[in-house]
Amino acid sequence: MLRLLIPALIFIIIDFYAFQSVKTVFKGPWVFWVYLLISIVVYGYLAYIFLNYDRSVGPNAASLRAMGLFLLMFVPKVVLLLVMFGEDIIRLFVGGYNYLTDNFFSGTSEKYLPSRRLFLSKLALGLAAIPFASLLYGIFKGKYNFKVLKYTLHFDDLPEAFDGFKLTQISDIHSGSFDSREEIEYAVDLINEQDTDVILFTGDIVNTKANEMDPWIDTFKRIKTPQFGKYSVLGNHDYGEYVTWPTKEAKDANFEEIKGIHEKIDFKLLLNESDYLEKDGERIALVGVENWGKSFKKAGDLNKAIDSISSNDFKILLSHDPSHWEYEVKSHPEHFHLTLSGHTHGLQFGIEIPGVFKWSPVQYVYKQWAGLYNEASQYINVNRGFGFHAYPGRVGIWPEITVIELKKGTQTA
């Protein structure tokens, strides 16, 4: 019971302060009743969805809509809370000063606490409109605002035959969240337009269950197979661990079906193993591990994955969770030239000005959370994700298709 009372109390406080700004700007008794009615309807709907969430089903269209509505209601009200609570602190100081002045000096004032300022209430509503509009845009447009990001990386020890070799990376499809075939078809066309040498997918093909991908098999099968093939690894969502299964056998069967999806869309799934890409008598090693996350499933076995390759090989590693690179890969005795990850989605929320500024709350959890990083002559690219999960939208952190060109030699300024 206490678990429900505390959130309810928090929402009441937030709503109380949000209403202060509304009633200051919009006069009349109708304001309270309209605000109250909207709040009751929305919170009632959210309570119904979340209290009836079926862990045997997992995330679905209803839960995604509910999360989107919750954020649309909650985030702007938090902005209102910050402004109005800040004003209350100032009002208390002013009221205290008035009280002391009147009682010890003039004693003529009957009202110590000043009224709320109309200007501050209008300012609060204006500021709250920014996240509201952004979240709304993210739900209807941002989640399919696909971007192709291109990088050129230089390596002195890259085999000569692979100078100019291009790879395309996608990650975090989360097919169970899709709601627009037209947009996904467009994104697949965008992948095909890149005309690269190999396509690499770094995990989370579904939210939880294999059947989420059933309507999309033909769509993703349209991704053209380039000269050096299509490869993939598993992500944390591919193990079916975020729902309740009737039996272990049902969970295991789902996992086998998820692994089978990759073959259906012509991707070679690497399960703690390696493969060679060969060209003109030279080769590079492609290493794929199962999910390894500091806070998530640790099924990845890097040593097993590299058992059949040489220390001298140029290595590209596919590993879903970037914390693997931070805690194991970059300090490993073997040198991994390039690691490709995903997982974070950039939290699907943040601010990015390419080459100038990049921020998201997820950076306080993951050191490498979006884009390209370099340490000790080893690179990692953290793809921002193809799909979306939980919040049915994206704000500032757009869905990504990455194209990386490998060049031999040292980068010149």
KEKE-3310 file (N, C-alpha, C; in steps of 0.2 Angstrom, whole numbers, plus 5000, padded with zeros to 4 digits):
npx = (5004:5010:5018:5011:5005:5015:5020:5007:5006:5017:5013:5001:5007:5014:5004:4997:5005:5007:4994:4993:5000:4991:4979:4982:4984:4973:4958:4943:4930:4928:4940:4946:4938:4938:4952:4953:4945:4951:4963:4958:4953:4964:4974:4966:4965:4979:4982:4973:4979:4993:4991:4984:4994:5001:5012:5015:5013:5020:5028:5017:5006:4997:5003:5014:5008:5002:5014:5019:5009:5009:5022:5020:5011:5018:5031:5030:5023:5032:5041:5033:5031:5045:5047:5036:5037:5049:5046:5038:5047:5053:5042:5040:5051:5049:5037:5040:5049:5040:5032:5040:5044:5032:5027:5037:5039:5030:5017:5005:5001:4990:4992:5004:5010:5015:5005:5004:5014:5008:5016:5027:5019:5015:5027:5031:5021:5025:5038:5035:5028:5037:5044:5033:5028:5039:5040:5028:5030:5041:5034:5025:5033:5047:5052:5053:5062:5074:5092:5107:5123:5139:5156:5174:5187:5204:5217:5233:5237:5228:5223:5229:5220:5208:5207:5197:5185:5168:5156:5140:5130:5117:5106:5096:5082:5069:5056:5043:5038:5034:5024:5021:5021:5025:5035:5045:5048:5053:5065:5072:5074:5083:5094:5098:5102:5115:5124:5135:5149:5147:5134:5130:5122:5118:5110:5095:5082:5069:5056:5053:5046:5047:5037:5034:5041:5036:5026:5036:5046:5047:5049:5062:5069:5071:5082:5097:5109:5125:5142:5150:5141:5129:5128:5125:5121:5115:5105:5101:5087:5083:5083:5071:5068:5061:5048:5035:5035:5026:5032:5049:5052:5044:5050:5063:5060:5055:5067:5075:5067:5069:5082:5081:5075:5085:5091:5080:5079:5091:5103:5118:5120:5130:5136:5145:5157:5168:5171:5178:5182:5186:5197:5205:5216:5219:5213:5200:5195:5179:5171:5158:5149:5138:5125:5133:5132:5136:5125:5116:5111:5124:5129:5139:5154:5170:5183:5180:5174:5185:5193:5196:5203:5218:5230:5236:5227:5216:5203:5185:5173:5157:5146:5133:5130:5137:5144:5151:5163:5169:5172:5178:5182:5191:5202:5207:5219:5220:5219:5206:5201:5190:5174:5157:5142:5126:5111:5109:5101:5102:5094:5083:5081:5086:5099:5107:5119:5127:5145:5147:5139:5132:5121:5112:5102:5106:5119:5124:5124:5130:5146:5151:5139:5133:5137:5154:5169:5186:5199:5215:5219:5209:5193:5175:5159:5144:5128:5113:5102:5089:5075:5063:5058:5049:5046:5036:5043:5055:5066:5077:5087:5090:5084:5096:5106:5122:5136:5152:5168:5183:5200:5217:5231:5237:5227:5226:5227)
npy = (4994:5006:5008:5013:5024:5034:5037:5043:5054:5061:5065:5072:5083:5089:5091:5101:5112:5114:5118:5130:5139:5138:5143:5156:5162:5160:5165:5162:5151:5139:5135:5127:5116:5111:5108:5098:5088:5084:5079:5068:5060:5057:5052:5041:5033:5030:5023:5012:5006:5003:4996:4985:4979:4966:4954:4943:4945:4957:4972:4982:4989:4997:4999:5007:5018:5023:5026:5036:5046:5048:5054:5065:5072:5072:5078:5092:5097:5095:5105:5116:5115:5117:5131:5137:5133:5138:5152:5152:5150:5163:5171:5167:5172:5185:5187:5184:5194:5205:5202:5203:5217:5224:5220:5224:5237:5246:5240:5240:5232:5220:5209:5198:5189:5190:5191:5179:5181:5186:5187:5177:5166:5165:5164:5151:5143:5145:5139:5126:5122:5119:5106:5099:5101:5096:5082:5078:5080:5071:5059:5058:5061:5062:5049:5042:5049:5046:5046:5046:5043:5046:5040:5041:5031:5029:5017:5011:4997:4991:4979:4980:4977:4981:4994:5008:5000:4998:4999:4996:4999:4994:4995:4989:4986:4983:4978:4975:4987:4995:5005:5010:5005:5011:5020:5011:5004:5014:5017:5005:5006:5017:5011:5002:5011:5015:5006:4998:4987:4977:4973:4976:4971:4975:4969:4967:4963:4962:4967:4958:4945:4933:4933:4946:4950:4944:4951:4959:4952:4950:4963:4967:4957:4963:4970:4972:4960:4963:4962:4956:4950:4949:4952:4948:4950:4946:4955:4962:4962:4951:4939:4936:4940:4949:4947:4936:4919:4904:4892:4886:4879:4886:4898:4895:4890:4902:4909:4901:4903:4917:4917:4911:4920:4928:4921:4920:4933:4933:4936:4932:4925:4928:4919:4921:4919:4919:4926:4926:4940:4940:4946:4948:4940:4944:4947:4951:4950:4946:4948:4941:4943:4936:4945:4956:4964:4977:4979:4971:4955:4943:4935:4935:4929:4933:4928:4915:4918:4923:4913:4906:4914:4924:4933:4943:4947:4960:4967:4967:4970:4965:4969:4971:4979:4994:4995:4984:4986:4996:4990:4977:4975:4985:4984:4971:4958:4956:4966:4975:4983:4990:4992:4989:4994:4996:4998:5009:5018:5032:5036:5040:5053:5070:5082:5087:5095:5093:5089:5100:5100:5089:5080:5070:5062:5049:5049:5049:5037:5028:5028:5028:5032:5037:5038:5040:5034:5035:5027:5022:5019:5011:5010:5013:5013:5019:5015:5024:5018:5010:5008:5010:5011:5008:5024:5030:5037:5050:5062:5074:5065:5055:5041:5030:5026:5019:5023:5017:5020:5012:5016:5014:5019:5034:5046:5062:5080)
npz = (5000:5004:4994:4984:4989:4991:4978:4974:4982:4978:4965:4968:4975:4964:4955:4962:4962:4949:4945:4952:4943:4932:4937:4941:4929:4921:4925:4935:4941:4933:4929:4939:4939:4926:4925:4935:4930:4918:4924:4932:4922:4915:4924:4929:4918:4916:4928:4926:4915:4920:4932:4927:4919:4911:4914:4908:4895:4892:4886:4876:4863:4870:4883:4878:4873:4885:4893:4885:4886:4900:4901:4894:4902:4914:4914:4909:4920:4930:4927:4929:4943:4947:4944:4951:4964:4967:4966:4978:4988:4987:4990:5003:5010:5008:5014:5027:5030:5029:5039:5051:5049:5050:5063:5072:5069:5060:5061:5053:5042:5035:5027:5024:5016:4999:4984:4970:4956:4940:4929:4931:4932:4919:4912:4918:4912:4899:4898:4902:4890:4881:4884:4882:4869:4863:4867:4861:4848:4847:4848:4837:4826:4828:4832:4820:4813:4804:4804:4794:4799:4796:4797:4795:4798:4803:4802:4805:4804:4796:4784:4768:4757:4762:4763:4762:4764:4768:4781:4787:4801:4811:4825:4839:4835:4840:4836:4841:4844:4833:4823:4811:4795:4783:4787:4792:4780:4773:4780:4778:4765:4765:4772:4762:4752:4755:4751:4755:4761:4770:4782:4798:4813:4829:4840:4850:4843:4845:4858:4868:4864:4851:4842:4839:4828:4818:4808:4802:4795:4781:4777:4783:4777:4765:4766:4757:4753:4755:4747:4757:4766:4779:4796:4814:4831:4848:4859:4876:4877:4869:4876:4882:4895:4902:4904:4912:4911:4907:4909:4910:4898:4889:4888:4884:4871:4865:4865:4856:4844:4842:4840:4828:4819:4814:4804:4795:4790:4783:4790:4798:4813:4826:4839:4852:4844:4830:4813:4797:4786:4770:4757:4742:4746:4759:4776:4788:4805:4811:4826:4836:4851:4863:4873:4885:4899:4911:4920:4916:4908:4907:4896:4887:4880:4878:4877:4872:4860:4852:4851:4839:4831:4826:4836:4829:4820:4812:4821:4822:4833:4838:4850:4860:4872:4878:4890:4891:4883:4891:4903:4900:4887:4882:4890:4888:4885:4871:4856:4851:4837:4832:4840:4840:4846:4854:4862:4873:4867:4867:4877:4870:4872:4873:4869:4855:4846:4832:4833:4842:4854:4866:4875:4887:4899:4900:4900:4913:4917:4908:4901:4888:4877:4865:4849:4843:4851:4857:4863:4869:4856:4851:4845:4849:4843:4848:4843:4841:4840:4830:4832:4845:4862:4877:4880:4868:4857:4851:4856:4851:4851:4838:4828:4821:4807:4804:4795:4792:4786:4783:4783:4778:4786:4794:4802:4794:4799)
capx = (5000:5014:5022:5006:5004:5021:5019:5001:5007:5021:5009:4997:5011:5016:4998:4995:5009:5005:4987:4994:5001:4985:4973:4984:4984:4966:4953:4936:4929:4928:4947:4948:4934:4941:4959:4952:4942:4956:4968:4955:4952:4971:4977:4962:4967:4986:4981:4970:4984:4998:4988:4982:4999:5001:5019:5015:5012:5025:5026:5012:5004:4993:5008:5018:5003:5002:5020:5019:5004:5012:5027:5017:5008:5022:5037:5029:5021:5038:5044:5029:5033:5051:5046:5031:5040:5055:5042:5035:5052:5054:5036:5040:5056:5046:5032:5044:5052:5035:5029:5045:5044:5026:5026:5042:5040:5024:5011:4999:5000:4986:4993:5011:5012:5013:5001:5008:5015:5005:5022:5030:5015:5015:5033:5031:5017:5028:5043:5032:5026:5043:5045:5026:5028:5045:5038:5022:5034:5044:5029:5022:5037:5054:5054:5055:5067:5080:5098:5113:5129:5145:5163:5180:5192:5211:5221:5240:5238:5222:5225:5229:5214:5202:5207:5191:5180:5163:5151:5133:5128:5110:5105:5090:5076:5063:5051:5037:5036:5033:5017:5020:5025:5028:5041:5050:5050:5058:5071:5075:5077:5089:5100:5100:5105:5121:5129:5142:5152:5144:5129:5131:5116:5120:5106:5088:5078:5062:5056:5053:5044:5049:5031:5034:5044:5032:5024:5041:5051:5048:5052:5069:5072:5073:5089:5101:5115:5131:5147:5153:5136:5125:5130:5121:5122:5110:5105:5098:5080:5082:5083:5065:5069:5057:5041:5034:5034:5022:5037:5056:5052:5041:5055:5068:5057:5055:5074:5076:5063:5072:5089:5079:5073:5091:5092:5074:5080:5097:5108:5122:5120:5137:5135:5152:5161:5171:5171:5183:5180:5192:5197:5212:5221:5219:5207:5199:5191:5173:5169:5152:5148:5131:5125:5137:5131:5137:5119:5111:5113:5131:5130:5145:5161:5174:5188:5177:5173:5191:5197:5198:5207:5225:5231:5238:5221:5212:5197:5179:5169:5150:5144:5127:5130:5144:5148:5156:5169:5172:5174:5181:5185:5197:5208:5208:5225:5219:5217:5200:5202:5183:5169:5151:5137:5120:5108:5107:5096:5103:5088:5078:5079:5092:5100:5113:5121:5133:5151:5147:5136:5129:5119:5106:5102:5109:5127:5126:5124:5135:5152:5150:5132:5130:5142:5161:5174:5192:5204:5221:5219:5203:5187:5169:5153:5137:5123:5108:5096:5084:5068:5061:5056:5046:5043:5035:5045:5062:5067:5084:5091:5086:5085:5102:5110:5129:5141:5159:5173:5190:5205:5223:5236:5236:5223:5229:5223)
capy = (5000:5012:5008:5017:5030:5038:5040:5047:5060:5065:5067:5077:5089:5091:5094:5107:5118:5115:5121:5137:5143:5139:5147:5163:5165:5159:5167:5159:5144:5134:5132:5121:5110:5108:5105:5092:5083:5081:5075:5062:5055:5054:5047:5035:5029:5027:5018:5006:5002:5000:4991:4979:4977:4958:4952:4937:4948:4961:4978:4982:4996:5000:5001:5012:5024:5025:5029:5042:5050:5049:5059:5072:5075:5073:5082:5099:5099:5096:5112:5121:5114:5121:5138:5139:5132:5144:5158:5151:5152:5170:5174:5166:5176:5192:5187:5184:5201:5210:5201:5206:5224:5226:5219:5228:5244:5250:5236:5242:5227:5214:5204:5197:5185:5193:5187:5176:5186:5184:5186:5171:5160:5164:5161:5144:5139:5145:5135:5120:5121:5117:5099:5096:5101:5091:5075:5077:5079:5064:5053:5058:5062:5060:5042:5039:5054:5042:5049:5042:5046:5043:5041:5038:5029:5027:5012:5009:4990:4989:4976:4984:4976:4983:5001:5010:4996:5002:4994:4999:4997:4996:4992:4990:4986:4983:4977:4975:4994:4998:5006:5012:5001:5015:5023:5006:5003:5020:5016:4999:5009:5021:5006:4999:5016:5016:5003:4996:4980:4972:4976:4973:4972:4974:4967:4969:4963:4962:4969:4952:4939:4932:4934:4953:4951:4941:4956:4963:4948:4952:4970:4967:4953:4967:4973:4969:4957:4965:4957:4952:4947:4952:4948:4950:4948:4947:4961:4960:4960:4945:4933:4935:4940:4955:4944:4930:4913:4899:4887:4887:4877:4891:4904:4893:4890:4909:4911:4898:4907:4923:4916:4909:4926:4931:4917:4921:4939:4932:4938:4927:4927:4926:4918:4920:4916:4924:4924:4930:4943:4939:4950:4949:4936:4947:4946:4954:4946:4949:4944:4943:4940:4937:4951:4957:4971:4978:4979:4966:4948:4942:4929:4935:4926:4936:4923:4910:4921:4924:4907:4903:4919:4926:4940:4948:4949:4966:4964:4971:4967:4966:4968:4975:4984:4998:4994:4978:4989:5000:4985:4971:4975:4990:4982:4964:4958:4956:4972:4976:4989:4994:4989:4991:4993:5000:4997:5015:5022:5039:5037:5043:5060:5074:5088:5086:5099:5089:5092:5106:5099:5082:5079:5066:5060:5042:5049:5048:5029:5025:5033:5029:5032:5039:5041:5037:5036:5032:5026:5018:5017:5007:5014:5011:5017:5017:5017:5027:5013:5010:5008:5014:5006:5012:5030:5029:5043:5052:5069:5076:5059:5052:5034:5030:5021:5021:5020:5018:5018:5010:5018:5013:5025:5039:5052:5069:5085)
capz = (5000:5004:4987:4980:4992:4990:4971:4974:4986:4974:4960:4971:4976:4958:4952:4966:4960:4942:4945:4954:4938:4928:4940:4941:4922:4918:4930:4934:4944:4928:4928:4943:4937:4920:4927:4939:4926:4914:4928:4934:4917:4912:4929:4929:4912:4917:4933:4924:4911:4923:4937:4923:4915:4911:4913:4903:4888:4891:4883:4870:4861:4876:4888:4875:4873:4892:4895:4881:4889:4907:4901:4892:4908:4920:4913:4909:4927:4934:4925:4932:4950:4949:4944:4956:4971:4967:4968:4984:4992:4988:4994:5011:5013:5008:5019:5034:5031:5030:5046:5056:5049:5053:5070:5076:5067:5059:5063:5050:5037:5037:5023:5024:5010:4993:4979:4965:4950:4934:4924:4933:4930:4911:4911:4919:4907:4892:4899:4902:4884:4877:4884:4880:4862:4861:4868:4857:4841:4847:4847:4831:4821:4830:4832:4813:4810:4803:4802:4792:4802:4793:4800:4792:4803:4800:4806:4802:4803:4792:4778:4762:4753:4765:4763:4759:4766:4771:4784:4789:4807:4814:4832:4843:4831:4844:4831:4844:4846:4827:4822:4804:4790:4778:4789:4792:4773:4771:4784:4775:4758:4767:4773:4755:4748:4758:4746:4759:4760:4775:4786:4805:4817:4836:4845:4852:4837:4848:4864:4872:4861:4844:4837:4838:4822:4812:4803:4799:4792:4774:4777:4785:4772:4759:4766:4752:4756:4751:4745:4763:4770:4785:4803:4819:4838:4852:4864:4882:4876:4865:4880:4885:4903:4905:4905:4916:4907:4911:4910:4907:4891:4884:4888:4880:4865:4863:4863:4850:4839:4841:4836:4821:4816:4810:4798:4791:4787:4780:4794:4801:4820:4829:4846:4855:4839:4825:4806:4793:4780:4766:4751:4739:4750:4766:4780:4795:4809:4814:4832:4839:4857:4866:4878:4891:4902:4918:4924:4912:4907:4905:4892:4882:4882:4873:4876:4868:4853:4849:4851:4833:4827:4828:4839:4824:4815:4813:4824:4823:4838:4839:4857:4861:4878:4878:4896:4890:4881:4896:4909:4898:4880:4881:4894:4886:4882:4864:4853:4846:4833:4832:4843:4838:4851:4854:4869:4877:4863:4869:4881:4866:4874:4874:4865:4851:4840:4830:4833:4846:4861:4866:4882:4888:4906:4900:4901:4920:4918:4903:4899:4881:4876:4859:4844:4842:4856:4855:4869:4868:4849:4850:4844:4850:4841:4851:4839:4845:4839:4825:4834:4851:4867:4883:4878:4860:4853:4852:4856:4851:4849:4832:4826:4818:4803:4804:4790:4794:4781:4786:4779:4780:4787:4800:4800:4794:4801)
cpx = (5004:5017:5017:5005:5009:5020:5013:5002:5012:5017:5004:5001:5012:5010:4996:4999:5008:4999:4988:4995:4995:4980:4975:4983:4976:4961:4947:4936:4929:4935:4948:4944:4937:4948:4958:4949:4947:4961:4965:4955:4959:4974:4973:4964:4974:4986:4979:4975:4990:4996:4986:4988:5001:5009:5020:5015:5018:5023:5022:5010:5001:4998:5012:5014:5003:5008:5021:5015:5006:5017:5025:5014:5013:5028:5035:5027:5027:5041:5040:5030:5039:5050:5041:5034:5046:5051:5040:5041:5054:5048:5037:5045:5053:5041:5035:5046:5046:5032:5034:5044:5038:5025:5031:5042:5033:5018:5005:4997:4995:4988:5001:5014:5010:5009:5006:5008:5012:5011:5025:5026:5015:5021:5034:5027:5021:5034:5041:5030:5031:5044:5038:5026:5034:5043:5032:5025:5037:5040:5026:5027:5044:5056:5055:5059:5074:5086:5103:5119:5135:5152:5168:5185:5199:5214:5228:5240:5232:5225:5224:5222:5208:5202:5201:5185:5175:5158:5145:5131:5121:5110:5098:5084:5070:5057:5044:5034:5033:5025:5016:5024:5028:5035:5047:5053:5055:5065:5075:5078:5083:5095:5102:5104:5112:5127:5136:5144:5149:5139:5129:5125:5118:5115:5099:5084:5070:5062:5056:5052:5045:5043:5031:5037:5041:5029:5029:5046:5052:5051:5059:5073:5074:5079:5094:5107:5121:5136:5149:5148:5133:5126:5126:5123:5116:5110:5101:5090:5078:5082:5076:5064:5065:5049:5041:5032:5030:5027:5044:5056:5050:5046:5061:5066:5057:5062:5076:5073:5067:5079:5087:5077:5079:5092:5086:5076:5088:5103:5112:5123:5127:5135:5142:5156:5163:5170:5176:5180:5186:5192:5205:5218:5222:5213:5206:5194:5185:5171:5162:5151:5140:5131:5129:5136:5133:5131:5114:5115:5120:5132:5136:5151:5166:5180:5186:5176:5179:5195:5200:5202:5214:5225:5233:5232:5218:5205:5191:5175:5162:5148:5139:5128:5137:5148:5153:5163:5173:5175:5178:5185:5192:5203:5210:5215:5225:5217:5211:5200:5195:5178:5162:5145:5131:5117:5105:5101:5097:5097:5082:5076:5086:5093:5107:5113:5128:5140:5152:5145:5132:5127:5112:5107:5106:5116:5129:5126:5129:5140:5152:5143:5129:5136:5149:5165:5180:5197:5209:5221:5214:5197:5180:5164:5147:5132:5117:5101:5092:5077:5068:5058:5054:5042:5042:5037:5053:5062:5074:5089:5088:5088:5091:5104:5117:5132:5148:5164:5180:5195:5212:5228:5234:5232:5227:5224:5220)
cpy = (5006:5013:5013:5024:5036:5041:5045:5054:5064:5069:5073:5084:5093:5095:5100:5113:5119:5119:5128:5141:5144:5143:5155:5166:5165:5160:5163:5152:5138:5131:5126:5115:5106:5104:5098:5086:5080:5077:5069:5057:5052:5050:5041:5030:5026:5022:5012:5002:4999:4995:4984:4976:4969:4956:4946:4939:4952:4968:4978:4989:5000:5003:5007:5018:5027:5029:5036:5048:5052:5055:5065:5075:5077:5078:5089:5101:5099:5103:5117:5121:5118:5128:5140:5138:5137:5150:5158:5152:5159:5173:5173:5170:5183:5193:5188:5191:5206:5209:5204:5214:5227:5226:5223:5235:5247:5247:5238:5237:5222:5208:5203:5194:5188:5188:5184:5181:5183:5183:5179:5165:5159:5162:5154:5140:5139:5140:5128:5117:5118:5109:5096:5096:5096:5084:5073:5076:5073:5058:5053:5058:5060:5053:5039:5044:5051:5047:5044:5046:5042:5045:5038:5037:5026:5022:5010:5002:4987:4985:4980:4983:4979:4991:5004:5005:4999:4997:4999:4995:4999:4992:4993:4991:4987:4983:4977:4982:4998:4999:5010:5009:5005:5018:5018:5004:5008:5019:5010:5002:5013:5016:5004:5004:5017:5012:5001:4989:4975:4976:4972:4975:4970:4973:4970:4969:4963:4965:4963:4945:4939:4934:4941:4954:4948:4945:4959:4958:4950:4959:4970:4962:4957:4970:4969:4966:4959:4960:4952:4950:4952:4948:4952:4947:4949:4953:4958:4958:4954:4938:4932:4936:4946:4953:4938:4925:4908:4893:4889:4885:4882:4897:4901:4892:4897:4911:4908:4901:4913:4922:4914:4915:4928:4927:4919:4928:4939:4936:4932:4929:4924:4925:4916:4916:4921:4921:4929:4933:4943:4943:4950:4945:4939:4946:4950:4950:4949:4945:4946:4939:4941:4943:4950:4964:4971:4977:4974:4959:4948:4935:4929:4932:4928:4931:4917:4912:4922:4918:4904:4908:4920:4932:4945:4951:4956:4964:4969:4967:4969:4964:4973:4981:4987:4997:4988:4981:4992:4995:4979:4972:4979:4988:4975:4964:4958:4963:4972:4983:4993:4989:4992:4989:4997:5001:5003:5019:5030:5041:5040:5050:5064:5079:5087:5092:5096:5093:5098:5103:5093:5081:5074:5063:5053:5043:5048:5041:5026:5030:5034:5027:5033:5041:5037:5039:5032:5032:5021:5015:5011:5011:5010:5015:5014:5020:5019:5023:5015:5011:5012:5009:5010:5018:5029:5035:5044:5059:5071:5071:5055:5045:5035:5024:5024:5018:5022:5016:5017:5012:5016:5019:5029:5044:5058:5074:5089)
cpz = (5000:4998:4983:4982:4991:4983:4971:4977:4982:4968:4962:4972:4969:4954:4956:4963:4953:4941:4947:4948:4933:4931:4940:4934:4919:4924:4929:4938:4940:4928:4932:4941:4931:4921:4930:4935:4922:4918:4930:4928:4915:4918:4930:4924:4913:4922:4931:4920:4915:4929:4933:4918:4916:4909:4909:4896:4887:4888:4876:4868:4866:4881:4885:4875:4880:4894:4891:4884:4896:4906:4898:4897:4913:4919:4913:4916:4931:4933:4929:4940:4951:4949:4950:4963:4972:4969:4975:4989:4993:4991:5001:5014:5013:5013:5026:5035:5032:5037:5051:5055:5052:5060:5074:5075:5066:5062:5060:5045:5039:5033:5022:5018:5003:4988:4973:4959:4944:4929:4925:4931:4922:4909:4912:4914:4900:4892:4898:4895:4879:4878:4881:4873:4859:4861:4863:4850:4841:4846:4840:4825:4822:4830:4826:4809:4809:4801:4800:4795:4799:4796:4795:4798:4800:4805:4802:4800:4799:4786:4772:4758:4756:4766:4759:4760:4770:4775:4787:4796:4809:4820:4834:4839:4835:4840:4835:4845:4839:4826:4815:4799:4785:4780:4790:4785:4771:4774:4780:4768:4760:4768:4766:4751:4750:4754:4749:4758:4764:4779:4793:4809:4824:4841:4847:4846:4839:4855:4869:4868:4854:4840:4835:4831:4816:4807:4799:4795:4785:4773:4778:4780:4766:4760:4762:4756:4752:4750:4751:4768:4775:4791:4808:4826:4842:4857:4870:4881:4872:4869:4883:4892:4906:4905:4909:4911:4910:4913:4907:4900:4886:4883:4883:4872:4861:4861:4857:4844:4837:4838:4829:4816:4811:4804:4793:4787:4784:4784:4797:4808:4823:4837:4850:4850:4834:4818:4803:4787:4775:4759:4748:4743:4757:4769:4786:4799:4812:4820:4835:4846:4859:4871:4884:4894:4909:4923:4921:4911:4904:4902:4887:4885:4877:4872:4871:4861:4849:4849:4845:4828:4830:4831:4834:4819:4817:4815:4824:4828:4838:4846:4859:4866:4878:4884:4895:4887:4887:4902:4907:4892:4880:4885:4893:4883:4874:4862:4849:4843:4834:4835:4841:4843:4850:4861:4872:4873:4864:4874:4877:4868:4876:4869:4861:4846:4838:4830:4838:4853:4860:4873:4882:4895:4906:4901:4908:4922:4914:4901:4892:4879:4870:4855:4845:4848:4854:4861:4867:4861:4847:4850:4846:4847:4844:4847:4843:4844:4833:4827:4841:4856:4873:4881:4870:4856:4854:4852:4856:4849:4844:4831:4820:4813:4802:4799:4792:4788:4784:4781:4782:4781:4793:4798:4800:4796:4795)
residu = (MET:LEU:ARG:LEU:LEU:ILE:PRO:ALA:LEU:ILE:PHE:ILE:ILE:ILE:ASP:PHE:TYR:ALA:PHE:GLN:SER:VAL:LYS:THR:VAL:PHE:LYS:GLY:PRO:TRP:VAL:PHE:TRP:VAL:TYR:LEU:LEU:ILE:SER:ILE:VAL:VAL:TYR:GLY:TYR:LEU:ALA:TYR:ILE:PHE:LEU:ASN:TYR:ASP:ARG:SER:VAL:GLY:PRO:ASN:ALA:ALA:SER:LEU:ARG:ALA:MET:GLY:LEU:PHE:LEU:LEU:MET:PHE:VAL:PRO:LYS:VAL:VAL:LEU:LEU:LEU:VAL:MET:PHE:GLY:GLU:ASP:ILE:ILE:ARG:LEU:PHE:VAL:GLY:GLY:TYR:ASN:TYR:LEU:THR:ASP:ASN:PHE:PHE:SER:GLY:THR:SER:GLU:LYS:TYR:LEU:PRO:SER:ARG:ARG:LEU:PHE:LEU:SER:LYS:LEU:ALA:LEU:GLY:LEU:ALA:ALA:ILE:PRO:PHE:ALA:SER:LEU:LEU:TYR:GLY:ILE:PHE:LYS:GLY:LYS:TYR:ASN:PHE:LYS:VAL:LEU:LYS:TYR:THR:LEU:HIS:PHE:ASP:ASP:LEU:PRO:GLU:ALA:PHE:ASP:GLY:PHE:LYS:LEU:THR:GLN:ILE:SER:ASP:ILE:HIS:SER:GLY:SER:PHE:ASP:SER:ARG:GLU:GLU:ILE:GLU:TYR:ALA:VAL:ASP:LEU:ILE:ASN:GLU:GLN:ASP:THR:ASP:VAL:ILE:LEU:PHE:THR:GLY:ASP:ILE:VAL:ASN:THR:LYS:ALA:ASN:GLU:MET:ASP:PRO:TRP:ILE:ASP:THR:PHE:LYS:ARG:ILE:LYS:THR:PRO:GLN:PHE:GLY:LYS:TYR:SER:VAL:LEU:GLY:ASN:HIS:ASP:TYR:GLY:GLU:TYR:VAL:THR:TRP:PRO:THR:LYS:GLU:ALA:LYS:ASP:ALA:ASN:PHE:GLU:GLU:ILE:LYS:GLY:ILE:HIS:GLU:LYS:ILE:ASP:PHE:LYS:LEU:LEU:LEU:ASN:GLU:SER:ASP:TYR:LEU:GLU:LYS:ASP:GLY:GLU:ARG:ILE:ALA:LEU:VAL:GLY:VAL:GLU:ASN:TRP:GLY:LYS:SER:PHE:LYS:LYS:ALA:GLY:ASP:LEU:ASN:LYS:ALA:ILE:ASP:SER:ILE:SER:SER:ASN:ASP:PHE:LYS:ILE:LEU:LEU:SER:HIS:ASP:PRO:SER:HIS:TRP:GLU:TYR:GLU:VAL:LYS:SER:HIS:PRO:GLU:HIS:PHE:HIS:LEU:THR:LEU:SER:GLY:HIS:THR:HIS:GLY:LEU:GLN:PHE:GLY:ILE:GLU:ILE:PRO:GLY:VAL:PHE:LYS:TRP:SER:PRO:VAL:GLN:TYR:VAL:TYR:LYS:GLN:TRP:ALA:GLY:LEU:TYR:ASN:GLU:ALA:SER:GLN:TYR:ILE:ASN:VAL:ASN:ARG:GLY:PHE:GLY:PHE:HIS:ALA:TYR:PRO:GLY:ARG:VAL:GLY:ILE:TRP:PRO:GLU:ILE:THR:VAL:ILE:GLU:LEU:LYS:LYS:GLY:THR:GLN:THR:ALA)
# end
